[in-house]
Amino acid sequence: MSVHQLLAVGLDGPAHYFTWGPIQISLANLVVIAIIVILFVLAIVLPFPKSKSRP
């Protein structure tokens, strides 16, 4: 089995949706939003690099 066959994704099927009351979101959008939130939190939590020599 080649890499191209492992990474092949069929996009002709219906999307998967989650529904919470009046809110409906696709799984793909939910994953993208989760990644953005994780990156935002990491950007706030991780310290900036500091120089070791201070005057």
Secondary structure, 3 states (H helix, E strand, C coil): CCHHHHHCCCCCCCCCEEEECCEEEEHHHHHHHHHHHHHHHHHHHCCCCCCCCCC
